[in-house]
């Protein structure tokens, strides 16, 4: 059975995390672990965290979702990776406050650091995001020169399911295509045809390469009203200079689009 972990920091964004977790868990018939990490040895914080978790767990239980409360002690970035490994979640849902909250919240500008630490794919949501009317049915799927791109394909399919549509999105820097990029496009097409997954290949020339690919990618996402963007947490070899900035810009987009950050377990 699939298991979803919700990383809870008790900010207002927590309600968004719970809404997404609830809908995904219902669709996937998954169990849910509500996870909070508190200061080690602080009994008052531990007790407070458990009490605050109860209403969230009750909301999920009322939706017939099997829910547990997991409180762990230690430094957040020191233990979050091992905590998620022990939980054996297939997906982690994390809330952040976007660029406006860089210095005011737990994750902030460290969100990219977080998704690289956690080996499980992470779905990032922000303040005031709403669960799409038709679910996560249309996903923008940028294609880059990752050597193990099948990880992104499999992890995204697990979240979207066969009923969704994938917009395979390739931005070309030059007239010459990178061999790995060509292989990844072919891999996507062959996989989706074989598994009867609905997809469309979108190819564009780079228009804003001087500032990376994120602005052009987000412009396409906004125009076509996608429900989710899927990226790799690791930087592709063809985008090392702008890679981390691009990923942070996409994760912290101001369009209200959740972002799935897929992970290469071999790198971890």
HELIX and SHEET records of a PDB file:
HELIX    1   1 UNK A   14  UNK A   28  1                                  15    
HELIX    2   2 UNK A   43  UNK A   62  1                                  20    
HELIX    3   3 UNK A   76  UNK A   87  1                                  12    
HELIX    4   4 UNK A   99  UNK A  101  5                                   3    
HELIX    5   5 UNK A  108  UNK A  110  5                                   3    
HELIX    6   6 UNK A  111  UNK A  117  1                                   7    
HELIX    7   7 UNK A  150  UNK A  160  1                                  11    
HELIX    8   8 UNK A  179  UNK A  194  1                                  16    
HELIX    9   9 UNK A  209  UNK A  211  5                                   3    
HELIX   10  10 UNK A  214  UNK A  223  1                                  10    
HELIX   11  11 UNK A  237  UNK A  239  5                                   3    
HELIX   12  12 UNK A  243  UNK A  251  1                                   9    
SHEET    1   A10 UNK A  67  UNK A  73  0                                        
SHEET    2   A10 UNK A  31  UNK A  38  1                                        
SHEET    3   A10 UNK A   3  UNK A   7  1                                        
SHEET    4   A10 UNK A  91  UNK A  96  1                                        
SHEET    5   A10 UNK A 122  UNK A 126  1                                        
SHEET    6   A10 UNK A 258  UNK A 262 -1                                        
SHEET    7   A10 UNK A 228  UNK A 232  1                                        
SHEET    8   A10 UNK A 138  UNK A 142  1                                        
SHEET    9   A10 UNK A 165  UNK A 172  1                                        
SHEET   10   A10 UNK A 198  UNK A 205  1                                        
END                                                                             
